[in-house]
């Protein structure tokens, strides 16, 4: 996972944001993953200007024409790489979580292994890589849980969620320079109570947990 935005990490420096900016002087707005939006309710993008560009995000100012003719200018958008989030479960029924400090919200977060997808990288490959690099766990049977946008009114990226069953330890971790990660194995039955207790706070992570628990629920079992 990329380190906090104090200085570029070795993995963050591999990423480029050039492919993210698709707005032309008068091009149409885009749908999910850059597909042209064909819905008649879609706004038409009239122009776009980069205001801030860093190794971690690009802040741009767009102008849009709404279907009723009104013009919204400026509309601020944060360009971010896509992310992969993993719900890894061992054969013995333990979920592998990571605990690390999050300066933006000033707390030590307990959450799922996750990280950014490098430019041109398949999200599943990124998910496998991030799990290995953060926790040392590999293998297992992988299943996609879907994709979601954590902040669609502001950020343009998508998070790809995966369930990994039967993961095993054994690989060496490969953390960024400023990552300080504690790996924890938590019994499956204790995961949902940790959400309810406010220990797992990432909205994308909570979504991945709930989707994974639904997949793992015995047929006809209680929610």
N, C-alpha and C positions, 0 to 999 in steps of 0.2 A: 504494500500500500504506500502511496506517496506520503512523504513526511509533511509536517505543517509548513505553511507558506513563508518560512523565514528565509530559506535559501534553496535553490533547486537541488533535488536529489539526483543521483546517477540515473534513475529510471525516468524521472520527470523530464530530464534533458533530452530523452529520446523522442519526446512527443512534439508534434507540430500542430498548430492550430490553423494552418493555411487552408485545409480542406473544409473547415467548419464554416467559413464565411462564404455563403452562396448568394448573398443579395447583390443584385446589380442595381444600376441607377433607377430602373423601373421594372424590376422583375416581380413575379408573383411570390407570395409568401409560400413557405414550405410546410409540408405535413411531417409526420413522424419519420425520423431518420433521413430527412432531406427530400422526401417524396413531395411533388407538387400537390398543394391542397386544392381539391376540386369541389369541396363543399361550398355552396353559394353563400354560406355565412362566413367564409374565410375572409380575412383582411388582405388587401393587396399591399405588398411592401413597395414603397416608392423610392426608398434610398436607405443607405446604411453607412455609418462612419465608426471606425474603431477609435475609442477614446483612451483605453488603457490596454496594454498587451504585456502579459507576464508569462513565465513558464507554467503557471497554474490555471490561468483563466484569461479570457479576453472580455472586456466590457465594451459593448458597442451601443450606439444610439441609432435607432431605426425611426423611419416615418412610415405611417400606414394610412391607407384610405379604407374606411369601413364600408360595408355594403350600402349604407344609407347616404354615403357621400361625405360624411364627417372625416376629418383628418386628425389623426393622433400623432403629435410630434412634440417632444421626443417620446419614444418608448424604449426603455433600457433593457438590454438582454445580456446575460452572462453566458458566454460560450465556455463549455467545460467538456472534457473527454467523457465518453461513456464509462460506466462502472460495472463491475461484476461482484455479486454478493453470493456467498456460499453458506448453505446450511449443511455442515458436515456431521455425519453420524457414524460412530464406530459400530462394529458388529455386536458389541455388548450393550448398545443403547445409550452411549454417552455422546453429547453434542460438544464439539470442539469450539470454544469461544476464545476471544482475545480481549484483554483489558489494557487500555492505554489512555493517557491523559489527552484531553481535547481542549487546547487553549481557547478556542472561540467561545465555548460554553463553560469553560472553567470547571470541568469535572473529569474524573476518571471514568471513562465509558466502558461498559461491558457490552460486547457486540459480536456479530458474526465476522469471520474473516472476509475481507473485501478489498478492492483496489481498482485502480483505473485501467482501462483497456488502452493499450498502446495503439498508435495510428497503424491501421492495416491489420491489426491482430484480431483473430476470431474471439468473440466473447467467451466461449467455452475454454479456449486455450488460455485466455487471461485468467479465468476463474481457477483453473488447475494450477497455474503458475503462482497466483496469489496465495492459494491455500498452502502450497509447498513453501513458498518464501516466508510466510508469516508464522506458520505453525509446524512445519516439518512433516505434515500429514500428506499422504498421496493415495492413489488407487481409488477403489470403490466403483460403484455404478452411479452414473450421473444422469440426472433428469432435469430438463428446464422447467422452471416454475412460472415463466412469463417475464415480461419486461414492464417497467413503469417509469414514469417521470415524477421525480420527487418534488419538483417545484416548477410546474409547467408555465406559470405566469412570469417567471424570471429566467430560468436556466433552460438551455436547449438540449441537454444531454439525457440519456436513457440509462437505467440500471437494469442489468440482466441478472435474473435470480436463478439459482441452481440448488437442487437437492443432491447431495453426494452420500450414498449409503455404503457403509462398510469401509470407510477410510482407515488407513493404518499409519502409525508413526514410523520414522526411520530415516527420512531425508534431512539434510542439513538446512536450517533456516537461512534466509538471505535478506536481512533487514536493511532498510535505508539508514543513512548515517545518523539521523535523529529519531529513528523509531525505537521506542522502549516498550516492548510488547510482552505481556504475561499471558501464557497459554493456559486455559482452564478447561477441564473436562467436566461437564455438568450432566447429570442424569436427565434423560428426556422428559421425565415427569415434572422436573423443576423449571423447565424453560418458560412455560406460559406464566407461572406465578412470578417470575422475575420481570416480565413485562408489566404485570398488574402492580408490582411493587415499585415500578419506576426505575429498575436497574438497567433495563435495555430501552434506550430512548431514541435511537435513530429511527425515523419514520420508515425508510426503505428497509432497514433491518427488521423492524416489527412486521412489516408486510411479508417479508421472506419467511420469517418464523411461522406466521399464521398459515401461509400457503403450504409450507412444508409439513406442519403438524396435521393439516387436513389430508395431505397425501399419505402420511404415515398412520392415520387413524384406521384401526381395523374396520373391515366392512361391517356396517351396521352399528359401529361403536358410538359411544357418547362423544359429543363435541368437546 
